[in-house]
Amino acid sequence: MAQYTRNERQAVIDEKADIDSRLSQLNKYKYRGVFENLSYDEQERLNTQGHFMCAYSAILGARIEAFQLIDTPKARGEPND
């Protein structure tokens, strides 16, 4: 099982925070009234971008959860007390 340094783990946490912030900004943009004036094709591209950003955030979240599982005594091969 891969071991990650504290800095590597923090980089993933920071990356998730960044993508979540950007996704929030995209969603705010979509509901400001400008979105409806864009062409259908551009609206679809922005929607697709949002879907991929959401999936990327979910993957990063799963990695962060896995970091926590790696830190359990059982995952480290230590006996449970």
Phi, psi and omega per residue, in radians:
M1 nan 2.365 -3.102
A2 -1.207 2.410 3.042
Q3 -1.878 2.357 -3.132
Y4 -2.012 2.513 3.091
T5 -1.286 2.884 3.100
R6 -1.027 -0.693 3.132
N7 -1.141 -0.693 3.119
E8 -1.152 -0.719 3.108
R9 -1.134 -0.741 -3.138
Q10 -1.118 -0.615 3.109
A11 -1.078 -0.693 3.111
V12 -1.178 -0.741 3.111
I13 -1.078 -0.771 3.122
D14 -1.134 -0.697 3.134
E15 -1.101 -0.721 3.103
K16 -1.118 -0.749 3.119
A17 -1.064 -0.706 3.137
D18 -1.140 -0.820 -3.108
I19 -1.168 -0.626 3.100
D20 -1.135 -0.682 3.103
S21 -1.138 -0.772 3.138
R22 -1.144 -0.657 3.098
L23 -1.136 -0.711 3.088
S24 -1.077 -0.748 3.112
Q25 -1.102 -0.707 3.112
L26 -1.094 -0.785 -3.138
N27 -1.119 -0.685 3.080
K28 -1.098 -0.725 3.115
Y29 -1.046 -0.739 -3.095
K30 -1.117 -0.452 -3.070
Y31 -1.877 0.242 3.108
R32 -1.497 -0.137 -3.131
G33 1.811 -0.261 3.141
V34 -1.354 -0.617 -3.051
F35 -0.952 -0.747 -3.084
E36 -1.122 -0.387 -3.132
N37 -1.494 -0.122 3.116
L38 -1.383 2.768 3.084
S39 -1.138 2.748 3.108
Y40 -0.972 -0.755 -3.118
D41 -1.081 -0.723 3.133
E42 -1.206 -0.652 3.063
Q43 -1.055 -0.731 3.123
E44 -1.136 -0.701 3.103
R45 -1.096 -0.764 3.117
L46 -1.149 -0.678 3.080
N47 -1.107 -0.754 3.112
T48 -1.100 -0.748 3.095
Q49 -1.004 -0.789 3.122
G50 -1.068 -0.718 3.121
H51 -1.101 -0.754 3.125
F52 -1.169 -0.677 3.105
M53 -1.107 -0.695 3.113
C54 -1.115 -0.762 3.114
A55 -1.123 -0.730 3.126
Y56 -1.073 -0.750 3.103
S57 -1.075 -0.721 3.139
A58 -1.119 -0.700 3.112
I59 -1.123 -0.776 3.103
L60 -1.084 -0.696 3.084
G61 -1.063 -0.719 3.106
A62 -1.129 -0.667 3.097
R63 -1.121 -0.720 3.128
I64 -1.107 -0.732 3.073
E65 -1.068 -0.698 3.136
A66 -1.131 -0.621 3.071
F67 -1.000 -0.725 -3.118
Q68 -1.176 -0.627 3.121
L69 -1.204 -0.617 3.128
I70 -1.094 -0.519 -3.084
D71 -1.416 -0.007 3.126
T72 -1.361 2.625 3.126
P73 -0.992 -0.690 -3.128
K74 -1.077 -0.765 -3.134
A75 -1.147 -0.521 3.117
R76 -1.475 -0.034 3.128
G77 1.404 0.309 -3.139
E78 -1.601 2.609 3.113
P79 -1.229 2.592 3.049
N80 -1.415 2.334 3.129
D81 -1.678 nan nan
